[in-house]
Amino acid sequence: MISKNQPIKDSIFVTGGTGFIGQHLIKKLHSNVRLLSRRIHPKYDTVVCDLSHDSIPDDVLDGVDTVVHLAGFAHDMRDANKCRKLYQKINVEATVQLAKLAVKSGVSRFVFLSSVKAGGNSFSSDCLTEDCQRCPEGVYGETKREAEIELLKIGKESSMRVSIIRSSLVYGPNVKGNLEKMFLGIKRGWFPPLPETKNKKSLIHVDDLVKAILLVTYDSRANGEIFIATDGRIYSSREIYTTLCNIAERPVPNWSVPKILFKIASLLSPRIKYKVDKLLGDECYSSEKLEALGFRADKTLKEMNETDF
């Protein structure tokens, strides 16, 4: 397992290095780092490329030993099928192009950040493993799964080691997305007190996700494998709500909106149903396979603070 202070000496190419996860990753890399991003990084050599319409330059991986592919399209919208071509272009076509270029350039290791959505949702409260492959969730999950399949095929047909991490919902400093929206709603007093439904959700701190990325990058046992990354805890939506109240230094209401009201609201439109399902449904995953490599998460949601939002 990689120690926290061990320098990483090879040349690493990171896509999405200016994004939420990428920024945390490159801080841990004491090596020759090159980035592919839509904007120039002030510190690192950057190849400016917009994967939605640009082709990746042929010589971009010259001298590169390891590729960590974080870039992807994950626009959170109910009618995501309207941008299916963009999902396909960025999440599948650009990923396959980069992997084939990596093989041609003699890259040794290729790590792909996928999502638990590629494995689909469970039809019960059981936490899914990598072996429990369901129908991928939405266009995002479908395109991530398609990219996974193509990458594993490329890995089998070449000498390049390919490893895939399916991340659960990520939290940490400068977090965006649904957790940020919930926190701001609680802070401003408009987010409804959630009922305790005993649902199950999996999360992971961005620093622990970075640790998982580094582990599968350098552990030969990860070759040709998919790993789910979580912090090893199971949260209910009510627990997440309560934790965010504490972080925001807001009193936790001694009442909650009855679950039946959320069910009634779900009947109003597919969009509302989708949001309620995301809020109160199960999204539980097991990271036992990753833990078998020696991974242990260090942080939990309770360790977040107000300045992280």
Residue frames relative to the residue before (quaternion, step in Angstrom):
aa qw qx qy qz dx dy dz
M 1.0000 0.0000 0.0000 0.0000 0.00 0.00 0.00
I 0.4920 -0.6660 0.4708 0.3045 3.60 -0.98 0.81
S 0.3392 -0.7229 0.5588 0.2236 3.58 -0.82 0.94
K 0.6500 -0.5619 0.3428 0.3797 3.56 -1.18 0.56
N 0.7695 0.3713 -0.1873 0.4847 3.58 1.05 -0.70
Q 0.4728 0.6904 -0.4390 0.3273 3.57 1.25 0.02
P 0.3837 -0.7345 0.5052 0.2410 3.62 -0.70 1.00
I 0.2721 -0.7347 0.5990 0.1654 3.53 -1.13 0.68
K 0.2438 -0.8669 0.4272 0.0809 3.54 -0.26 1.30
D 0.6488 0.5536 -0.3544 0.3835 3.60 1.03 -0.49
S 0.6007 -0.5584 0.4352 0.3714 3.53 -1.35 0.09
I 0.0808 -0.8222 0.5633 -0.0152 3.56 -0.64 1.16
F 0.1866 -0.7638 0.6139 0.0706 3.53 -0.95 1.02
V 0.0627 -0.8186 0.5704 -0.0231 3.58 -0.60 1.18
T 0.1889 -0.7435 0.6285 0.1287 3.56 -0.87 0.95
G 0.7836 0.2686 -0.2155 0.5170 3.55 -1.06 0.71
G 0.2934 0.8137 -0.4645 0.1901 3.57 1.20 0.48
T 0.6819 0.4523 -0.2980 0.4915 3.59 1.20 -0.32
G 0.5257 0.6357 -0.4039 0.3954 3.59 1.29 0.12
F 0.7770 -0.3617 0.2506 0.4502 3.56 -1.35 0.03
I 0.7416 0.3802 -0.2253 0.5047 3.60 0.70 -1.04
G 0.6404 0.5626 -0.3233 0.4109 3.57 0.94 -0.90
Q 0.6404 0.5351 -0.3305 0.4407 3.59 0.96 -0.81
H 0.6716 0.4779 -0.2940 0.4839 3.56 1.03 -0.76
L 0.6329 0.5441 -0.3357 0.4368 3.57 1.04 -0.74
I 0.7194 0.4676 -0.2904 0.4236 3.58 0.67 -1.03
K 0.5640 0.5840 -0.3935 0.4312 3.60 1.19 -0.35
K 0.6928 0.4702 -0.2620 0.4799 3.58 1.21 -0.55
L 0.6343 0.5492 -0.3250 0.4364 3.58 1.25 -0.23
H 0.1013 -0.7870 0.6081 0.0242 3.56 -0.56 1.23
S 0.5067 0.6386 -0.3972 0.4215 3.52 0.82 1.04
N 0.6542 -0.4598 0.4047 0.4436 3.52 -1.33 -0.18
V 0.0200 -0.8399 0.5398 -0.0521 3.58 -0.14 1.31
R 0.0445 -0.7587 0.6498 0.0117 3.52 -1.03 0.91
L 0.2182 -0.8064 0.5421 0.0915 3.57 -0.91 0.90
L 0.1655 -0.6976 0.6765 0.1682 3.50 -1.36 0.39
S 0.1837 0.7874 -0.5560 0.1925 3.54 -0.60 1.15
R 0.5705 -0.5835 0.4491 0.3637 3.56 -1.29 0.28
R 0.7775 0.1858 -0.1319 0.5861 3.59 1.24 -0.26
I 0.5826 -0.6128 0.4210 0.3283 3.55 -1.19 0.63
H 0.3273 -0.7048 0.5952 0.2048 3.56 -1.03 0.84
P 0.4886 -0.7046 0.4226 0.2934 3.63 -0.78 0.92
K 0.7483 0.4152 -0.2124 0.4717 3.60 1.14 -0.52
Y 0.7973 0.3192 -0.1393 0.4930 3.58 0.97 -0.84
D 0.6043 -0.5294 0.4592 0.3790 3.52 -1.28 0.54
T 0.0360 -0.8372 0.5440 -0.0439 3.58 -0.56 1.17
V 0.2259 -0.7160 0.6453 0.1413 3.52 -1.03 0.92
V 0.2498 -0.7814 0.5547 0.1394 3.59 -0.45 1.19
C 0.2232 0.7642 -0.5639 0.2196 3.54 -0.58 1.21
D 0.1971 -0.7572 0.6139 0.1045 3.55 -0.86 0.99
L 0.3439 -0.7952 0.4652 0.1815 3.57 -0.29 1.28
S 0.5577 0.6156 -0.3967 0.3907 3.59 1.22 -0.24
H 0.8295 0.0715 -0.0396 0.5524 3.60 1.15 -0.47
D 0.6476 0.5047 -0.3352 0.4622 3.64 1.20 -0.20
S 0.3877 -0.6666 0.5772 0.2684 3.55 -1.23 0.52
I 0.4888 -0.6505 0.4912 0.3108 3.55 -1.05 0.73
P 0.4918 -0.6769 0.4520 0.3094 3.64 -0.74 0.98
D 0.5695 -0.6495 0.3954 0.3123 3.57 -0.97 0.89
D 0.7563 0.3989 -0.2101 0.4741 3.58 1.04 -0.75
V 0.3712 0.7842 -0.4477 0.2163 3.56 1.29 0.10
L 0.7483 0.3866 -0.2137 0.4949 3.61 1.12 -0.56
D 0.3172 0.7497 -0.5175 0.2635 3.58 1.18 0.34
G 0.8336 0.1617 -0.1448 0.5079 3.58 -0.78 1.05
V 0.5412 0.6249 -0.3965 0.3994 3.58 1.28 0.06
D 0.2798 -0.7733 0.5511 0.1415 3.56 -0.96 0.91
T 0.8108 0.1333 -0.0182 0.5696 3.56 1.05 -0.83
V 0.1401 -0.7628 0.6260 0.0817 3.56 -1.04 0.84
V 0.0606 -0.7493 0.6584 0.0384 3.56 -0.97 0.91
H 0.1319 -0.8327 0.5374 0.0168 3.54 -0.31 1.32
L 0.0316 -0.8287 0.5567 -0.0488 3.55 -0.25 1.35
A 0.5806 0.6319 -0.3724 0.3535 3.57 1.10 -0.67
G 0.2123 0.7618 -0.5913 0.1579 3.55 -1.04 0.80
F 0.4120 -0.6798 0.5450 0.2667 3.54 -1.33 0.18
A 0.0790 0.8108 -0.5703 0.1059 3.55 -0.66 1.13
H 0.0936 0.8239 -0.5505 0.0970 3.56 0.91 0.93
D 0.2818 -0.7995 0.5133 0.1336 3.55 -0.54 1.21
M 0.3439 0.7198 -0.5355 0.2772 3.57 -0.12 1.27
R 0.5621 -0.6423 0.4042 0.3288 3.57 -0.99 0.79
D 0.7438 0.3502 -0.2065 0.5306 3.58 0.98 -0.83
A 0.0682 0.8571 -0.5052 0.0747 3.56 0.94 0.98
N 0.5304 0.6390 -0.4137 0.3730 3.60 1.17 -0.41
K 0.5729 0.5921 -0.3827 0.4180 3.60 1.19 -0.45
C 0.7479 0.3130 -0.2125 0.5454 3.61 1.19 -0.42
R 0.1983 0.8243 -0.5128 0.1350 3.58 1.15 0.52
K 0.6399 0.5370 -0.3365 0.4346 3.59 0.95 -0.80
L 0.6544 0.5067 -0.3106 0.4675 3.57 1.05 -0.77
Y 0.6075 0.5306 -0.3400 0.4836 3.59 1.05 -0.75
Q 0.6783 0.5000 -0.2883 0.4548 3.56 0.88 -0.98
K 0.6609 0.5314 -0.3019 0.4356 3.56 0.94 -0.92
I 0.7634 0.3864 -0.2023 0.4765 3.57 0.78 -1.06
N 0.7628 0.4196 -0.2246 0.4378 3.58 0.71 -1.08
V 0.7705 0.3193 -0.1810 0.5211 3.59 1.09 -0.62
E 0.7547 0.4232 -0.2467 0.4364 3.56 0.44 -1.22
A 0.6832 0.4696 -0.2975 0.4734 3.61 0.87 -0.88
T 0.6261 0.5387 -0.3350 0.4535 3.59 1.06 -0.72
V 0.6725 0.4844 -0.2912 0.4779 3.57 0.91 -0.93
Q 0.6271 0.5349 -0.3337 0.4574 3.59 0.99 -0.82
L 0.6695 0.5008 -0.2961 0.4618 3.57 0.92 -0.93
A 0.6657 0.5065 -0.3071 0.4539 3.59 0.94 -0.85
K 0.6580 0.4944 -0.3130 0.4740 3.59 0.94 -0.81
L 0.6348 0.5128 -0.3191 0.4818 3.55 1.06 -0.74
A 0.6207 0.5469 -0.3308 0.4541 3.57 1.09 -0.74
V 0.6384 0.5122 -0.3200 0.4771 3.58 0.98 -0.83
K 0.6660 0.5127 -0.2913 0.4570 3.57 0.90 -0.97
S 0.7214 0.4428 -0.2368 0.4769 3.59 1.06 -0.78
G 0.5188 -0.6754 0.3971 0.3421 3.59 1.26 0.02
V 0.2646 0.7671 -0.5343 0.2367 3.59 1.12 0.61
S 0.4151 -0.7406 0.4800 0.2209 3.58 -0.92 0.92
R 0.8228 0.1076 0.0034 0.5580 3.57 0.91 -0.97
F 0.0651 -0.7758 0.6275 0.0064 3.55 -1.06 0.85
V 0.0519 -0.7968 0.6018 -0.0134 3.57 -0.63 1.17
F 0.1384 -0.8044 0.5772 0.0273 3.56 -0.79 1.08
L 0.2608 -0.7499 0.5882 0.1537 3.55 -0.85 1.01
S 0.0688 -0.7934 0.6047 -0.0124 3.53 -0.43 1.28
S 0.4333 -0.6784 0.5252 0.2759 3.58 -1.15 -0.54
V 0.5873 -0.5624 0.4413 0.3795 3.56 -1.19 0.51
K 0.5540 0.6162 -0.3917 0.4000 3.58 1.19 -0.41
A 0.5703 0.5917 -0.3764 0.4278 3.60 1.23 -0.40
G 0.7035 0.4380 -0.2592 0.4961 3.56 1.22 -0.46
G 0.5008 -0.6786 0.4057 0.3523 3.55 1.31 -0.08
N 0.5308 -0.6124 0.4867 0.3261 3.53 -1.38 0.04
S 0.5069 -0.6337 0.4914 0.3161 3.53 -1.20 0.55
F 0.4108 -0.6928 0.5359 0.2532 3.56 -1.18 0.61
S 0.7174 0.2978 -0.2242 0.5885 3.56 1.32 0.10
S 0.6556 -0.5107 0.3720 0.4135 3.57 -1.27 -0.16
D 0.4346 0.6974 -0.4674 0.3260 3.60 1.25 0.09
C 0.4366 -0.6830 0.5189 0.2713 3.55 -1.10 0.70
L 0.4143 -0.7458 0.4706 0.2251 3.56 -0.69 1.12
T 0.2350 -0.7275 0.6250 0.1581 3.53 -1.25 0.60
E 0.7109 -0.4361 0.3280 0.4436 3.55 -1.31 -0.02
D 0.6565 0.5209 -0.3058 0.4519 3.59 1.17 -0.54
C 0.6439 0.5169 -0.3151 0.4679 3.60 1.24 -0.38
Q 0.0479 0.8356 -0.5435 0.0639 3.55 0.44 1.18
R 0.0845 -0.7833 0.6158 0.0075 3.57 -0.59 1.22
C 0.6840 -0.4020 0.3682 0.4847 3.52 -1.30 -0.27
P 0.4866 -0.6810 0.4511 0.3097 3.64 -0.65 1.03
E 0.4651 -0.7039 0.4766 0.2471 3.54 -1.10 0.78
G 0.8648 -0.0236 -0.0182 0.5012 3.55 -0.58 1.19
V 0.7222 -0.4215 0.3218 0.4440 3.54 -1.35 0.03
Y 0.6112 0.5510 -0.3503 0.4474 3.58 1.03 -0.74
G 0.6939 0.4675 -0.2785 0.4715 3.58 0.81 -0.96
E 0.6332 0.5438 -0.3264 0.4436 3.57 1.01 -0.82
T 0.7106 0.4470 -0.2727 0.4699 3.58 0.86 -0.92
K 0.6111 0.5277 -0.3549 0.4713 3.58 1.08 -0.57
R 0.6542 0.5026 -0.3108 0.4720 3.58 0.99 -0.80
E 0.6325 0.5236 -0.3347 0.4623 3.58 0.97 -0.80
A 0.6490 0.5083 -0.3137 0.4712 3.57 0.99 -0.83
E 0.6102 0.5571 -0.3444 0.4458 3.59 1.01 -0.79
I 0.6737 0.5092 -0.2915 0.4492 3.56 0.84 -1.05
E 0.6692 0.4981 -0.2962 0.4651 3.57 0.92 -0.91
L 0.6631 0.5151 -0.3073 0.4479 3.59 0.95 -0.84
L 0.6558 0.5030 -0.3165 0.4656 3.57 0.92 -0.86
K 0.6206 0.5319 -0.3318 0.4709 3.56 1.10 -0.70
I 0.6514 0.5073 -0.3099 0.4715 3.57 0.93 -0.89
G 0.6457 0.5315 -0.3167 0.4475 3.57 0.99 -0.81
K 0.6688 0.5024 -0.2956 0.4614 3.57 0.99 -0.85
E 0.7247 0.4390 -0.2342 0.4767 3.57 1.09 -0.72
S 0.7360 0.3195 -0.2086 0.5591 3.59 1.29 0.13
S 0.5697 -0.5815 0.4495 0.3677 3.55 -1.30 -0.07
M 0.4962 0.6627 -0.4251 0.3660 3.60 1.27 0.01
R 0.3743 -0.7171 0.5454 0.2196 3.56 -0.91 0.95
V 0.0914 -0.7959 0.5984 0.0109 3.56 -0.78 1.08
S 0.0272 0.7843 -0.6177 0.0499 3.56 -0.87 1.00
I 0.1743 -0.7998 0.5723 0.0487 3.56 -1.04 0.85
I 0.1188 -0.7662 0.6274 0.0717 3.55 -1.03 0.85
R 0.1893 -0.7405 0.6358 0.1077 3.53 -0.93 0.98
S 0.1865 -0.8194 0.5362 0.0796 3.54 -0.34 1.25
S 0.3658 -0.6599 0.6031 0.2588 3.53 -1.19 0.65
L 0.7521 -0.3693 0.2632 0.4782 3.61 -1.27 -0.04
V 0.2680 -0.8045 0.5190 0.1080 3.56 -0.71 1.14
Y 0.0507 -0.7717 0.6332 0.0314 3.56 -1.05 0.83
G 0.3246 0.7297 -0.5572 0.2273 3.57 -1.27 0.31
P 0.7641 -0.3641 0.2474 0.4715 3.60 -1.27 0.00
N 0.8366 0.1103 -0.1469 0.5161 3.55 -0.95 1.02
V 0.2131 0.7984 -0.5307 0.1884 3.56 1.12 0.64
K 0.1796 -0.7674 0.6078 0.0976 3.55 -1.14 0.72
G 0.6550 0.5652 -0.3530 0.3564 3.56 -1.27 -0.22
N 0.8516 -0.2251 0.1341 0.4540 3.54 -1.27 -0.50
L 0.6382 0.5236 -0.3410 0.4498 3.60 1.01 -0.72
E 0.6382 0.5110 -0.3254 0.4751 3.56 1.01 -0.78
K 0.6517 0.5169 -0.3184 0.4547 3.59 0.95 -0.87
M 0.6492 0.5075 -0.3197 0.4678 3.59 0.97 -0.85
F 0.6552 0.5188 -0.3151 0.4498 3.57 0.90 -0.91
L 0.6837 0.4792 -0.2911 0.4671 3.58 0.84 -0.95
G 0.6276 0.5330 -0.3326 0.4599 3.58 1.07 -0.71
I 0.6470 0.4973 -0.3065 0.4901 3.57 1.04 -0.79
K 0.6532 0.5315 -0.3088 0.4421 3.57 0.93 -0.94
R 0.7502 0.3872 -0.2043 0.4955 3.57 0.99 -0.86
G 0.5549 -0.6917 0.3389 0.3142 3.55 1.31 0.12
W 0.6219 0.5733 -0.3564 0.3970 3.61 1.16 0.21
F 0.5663 0.6033 -0.4084 0.3854 3.63 1.15 -0.25
P 0.4438 -0.7321 0.4482 0.2573 3.62 -0.73 1.05
P 0.5158 -0.6248 0.4796 0.3370 3.62 -1.02 0.72
L 0.3209 -0.7862 0.4999 0.1705 3.58 -0.53 1.15
P 0.4603 -0.6662 0.5035 0.3014 3.59 -1.08 0.65
E 0.4710 -0.6296 0.5236 0.3279 3.56 -1.24 0.38
T 0.0384 -0.8324 0.5517 -0.0360 3.56 -0.29 1.29
K 0.3955 -0.7346 0.4567 0.3089 3.58 1.35 -0.08
N 0.3203 0.7296 -0.5384 0.2742 3.58 1.08 0.60
K 0.3558 -0.7512 0.5282 0.1733 3.58 -1.24 0.38
K 0.0313 0.7924 -0.6064 0.0577 3.54 -0.81 1.07
S 0.2535 -0.7582 0.5862 0.1312 3.53 -1.16 0.76
L 0.0557 -0.7859 0.6157 -0.0119 3.54 -1.06 0.89
I 0.0680 -0.7792 0.6145 0.1031 3.57 -1.32 0.03
H 0.4482 -0.6656 0.5264 0.2811 3.56 -1.06 0.79
V 0.5909 -0.6134 0.3906 0.3493 3.56 -1.00 0.83
D 0.6337 0.5295 -0.3425 0.4481 3.62 1.02 -0.69
D 0.6587 0.4853 -0.3076 0.4857 3.58 1.06 -0.71
L 0.6075 0.5330 -0.3540 0.4707 3.58 1.10 -0.63
V 0.6264 0.5222 -0.3303 0.4752 3.59 1.01 -0.79
K 0.6405 0.5202 -0.3223 0.4640 3.56 0.97 -0.83
A 0.6461 0.5113 -0.3153 0.4708 3.58 1.01 -0.78
I 0.6233 0.5395 -0.3348 0.4564 3.59 1.02 -0.81
L 0.6825 0.4836 -0.2893 0.4654 3.58 0.87 -0.93
L 0.6264 0.5503 -0.3385 0.4361 3.56 1.03 -0.75
V 0.7249 0.4198 -0.2625 0.4790 3.60 0.75 -0.96
T 0.5612 0.6023 -0.3870 0.4154 3.57 1.19 -0.46
Y 0.8260 0.2783 -0.1037 0.4790 3.55 0.84 -0.98
D 0.6018 0.5243 -0.3767 0.4702 3.60 1.22 0.03
S 0.4096 -0.7487 0.4667 0.2320 3.59 -0.50 1.17
R 0.5801 0.5960 -0.3738 0.4106 3.60 1.18 -0.45
A 0.6215 0.5634 -0.3320 0.4313 3.59 1.26 -0.36
N 0.4528 0.7103 -0.4458 0.3029 3.58 1.24 -0.17
G 0.8486 0.1227 -0.1191 0.5006 3.57 -0.86 1.03
E 0.6190 0.5685 -0.3227 0.4353 3.58 1.25 0.29
I 0.2975 -0.7005 0.6197 0.1919 3.51 -1.37 0.45
F 0.0624 -0.8028 0.5929 0.0005 3.58 -0.93 0.95
I 0.3049 -0.7161 0.5993 0.1872 3.55 -1.02 0.87
A 0.1613 -0.7972 0.5782 0.0644 3.58 -0.93 0.94
T 0.1353 0.7483 -0.6381 0.1204 3.56 -0.80 1.14
D 0.5550 -0.5959 0.4401 0.3785 3.58 -1.24 0.06
G 0.5837 -0.6320 0.3481 0.3723 3.56 1.29 0.25
R 0.6474 0.4894 -0.3204 0.4886 3.57 1.27 0.04
I 0.2783 -0.7179 0.6059 0.2001 3.55 -1.29 0.37
Y 0.1280 -0.8010 0.5842 0.0274 3.55 -0.76 1.09
S 0.2844 -0.6804 0.6306 0.2417 3.54 -1.19 0.53
S 0.6350 -0.5283 0.3864 0.4102 3.57 -1.21 0.41
R 0.6231 0.5334 -0.3383 0.4614 3.58 1.07 -0.72
E 0.6450 0.5134 -0.3255 0.4631 3.60 0.98 -0.80
I 0.6306 0.5156 -0.3317 0.4759 3.58 1.01 -0.78
Y 0.6416 0.5287 -0.3117 0.4600 3.56 0.96 -0.93
T 0.6752 0.4967 -0.2912 0.4611 3.58 0.86 -0.98
T 0.6461 0.5246 -0.3151 0.4561 3.56 0.95 -0.87
L 0.6788 0.4818 -0.2925 0.4707 3.58 0.93 -0.88
C 0.5791 0.5554 -0.3700 0.4682 3.61 1.14 -0.57
N 0.6669 0.5014 -0.2961 0.4649 3.57 0.93 -0.93
I 0.6516 0.5102 -0.3167 0.4635 3.57 0.98 -0.85
A 0.7034 0.4514 -0.2522 0.4876 3.58 1.03 -0.84
E 0.3627 -0.7497 0.4669 0.2974 3.57 1.36 -0.12
R 0.4323 0.6421 -0.4896 0.4014 3.50 0.99 1.01
P 0.5200 -0.6417 0.4463 0.3445 3.62 -0.94 0.73
V 0.4161 -0.6860 0.5354 0.2641 3.56 -1.03 0.79
P 0.4264 -0.7149 0.4807 0.2759 3.64 -0.56 1.07
N 0.3968 -0.7164 0.5228 0.2365 3.56 -1.09 0.72
W 0.6761 0.3750 -0.2928 0.5626 3.54 1.27 0.47
S 0.1481 -0.7814 0.5972 0.1046 3.58 -1.24 0.23
V 0.5624 -0.5664 0.4712 0.3753 3.54 -1.26 0.42
P 0.4722 -0.6907 0.4595 0.2981 3.64 -0.69 1.00
K 0.5762 -0.6169 0.4159 0.3383 3.54 -1.01 0.82
I 0.6009 0.5881 -0.3609 0.4035 3.60 1.07 -0.72
L 0.6247 0.5384 -0.3465 0.4469 3.59 1.09 -0.63
F 0.6231 0.5144 -0.3390 0.4818 3.59 1.08 -0.67
K 0.6368 0.5268 -0.3251 0.4597 3.59 1.04 -0.78
I 0.6456 0.5081 -0.3167 0.4741 3.57 0.99 -0.82
A 0.6444 0.5228 -0.3176 0.4587 3.57 0.96 -0.86
S 0.6128 0.5784 -0.3389 0.4184 3.58 1.09 -0.72
L 0.6353 0.5518 -0.3213 0.4343 3.56 1.17 -0.56
L 0.5636 0.6480 -0.3751 0.3489 3.58 1.21 -0.39
S 0.7901 -0.1477 0.1217 0.5823 3.59 1.00 -0.76
P 0.6141 -0.5479 0.4103 0.3929 3.60 -1.19 0.48
R 0.6197 0.5580 -0.3484 0.4280 3.59 1.03 -0.72
I 0.6719 0.4746 -0.2944 0.4864 3.58 0.94 -0.89
K 0.6249 0.5378 -0.3398 0.4525 3.59 0.98 -0.80
Y 0.6310 0.5374 -0.3263 0.4545 3.56 0.98 -0.87
K 0.6863 0.4848 -0.2884 0.4591 3.59 0.88 -0.94
V 0.6472 0.5058 -0.3225 0.4704 3.59 1.00 -0.77
D 0.6389 0.5221 -0.3242 0.4627 3.58 0.98 -0.83
K 0.6541 0.5015 -0.3126 0.4722 3.58 1.00 -0.81
L 0.6842 0.5080 -0.2805 0.4417 3.56 1.02 -0.82
L 0.8350 0.2238 -0.0698 0.4978 3.57 0.81 -1.02
G 0.5512 0.6312 -0.3942 0.3772 3.60 1.24 -0.09
D 0.5825 -0.5679 0.4543 0.3631 3.55 -1.37 0.07
E 0.0870 0.7393 -0.6653 0.0576 3.54 -1.10 0.85
C 0.2242 0.8154 -0.4826 0.2280 3.50 0.61 1.26
Y 0.0006 0.8119 -0.5797 0.0690 3.56 -0.82 1.05
S 0.3566 -0.7353 0.5450 0.1875 3.54 -1.19 0.64
S 0.1810 -0.7820 0.5880 0.1003 3.58 -0.97 0.88
E 0.2259 0.8124 -0.5084 0.1746 3.59 1.17 0.56
K 0.6294 0.5401 -0.3428 0.4412 3.60 1.00 -0.75
L 0.6614 0.4845 -0.2983 0.4887 3.57 0.98 -0.83
E 0.6411 0.5295 -0.3178 0.4557 3.57 1.03 -0.79
A 0.5924 0.5739 -0.3595 0.4365 3.59 1.17 -0.55
L 0.6346 0.5035 -0.3251 0.4880 3.59 1.24 -0.37
G 0.6431 -0.5209 0.3225 0.4595 3.57 1.29 -0.23
F 0.4565 0.6971 -0.4462 0.3263 3.58 1.27 0.08
R 0.0671 0.7540 -0.6525 0.0362 3.53 -1.11 0.83
A 0.3756 -0.7239 0.5325 0.2265 3.57 -0.80 0.99
D 0.3297 -0.7679 0.5232 0.1668 3.56 -1.01 0.84
K 0.7966 0.3243 -0.1285 0.4937 3.57 1.10 -0.66
T 0.1821 -0.7467 0.6272 0.1256 3.53 -1.32 0.43
L 0.7093 -0.4645 0.3169 0.4251 3.55 -1.28 0.28
K 0.6137 0.5889 -0.3480 0.3944 3.60 1.06 -0.71
E 0.6483 0.5351 -0.3174 0.4389 3.57 1.19 -0.43
M 0.4582 0.6465 -0.4665 0.3930 3.59 1.26 0.08
N 0.1123 -0.7732 0.6145 0.1090 3.57 -1.24 0.36
E 0.7369 -0.4670 0.2644 0.4110 3.55 -1.28 0.37
T 0.6513 0.5334 -0.3257 0.4303 3.59 1.03 -0.68
D 0.5604 0.6053 -0.3878 0.4113 3.60 1.26 -0.22
F 0.6982 0.4605 -0.2642 0.4802 3.59 1.21 -0.40
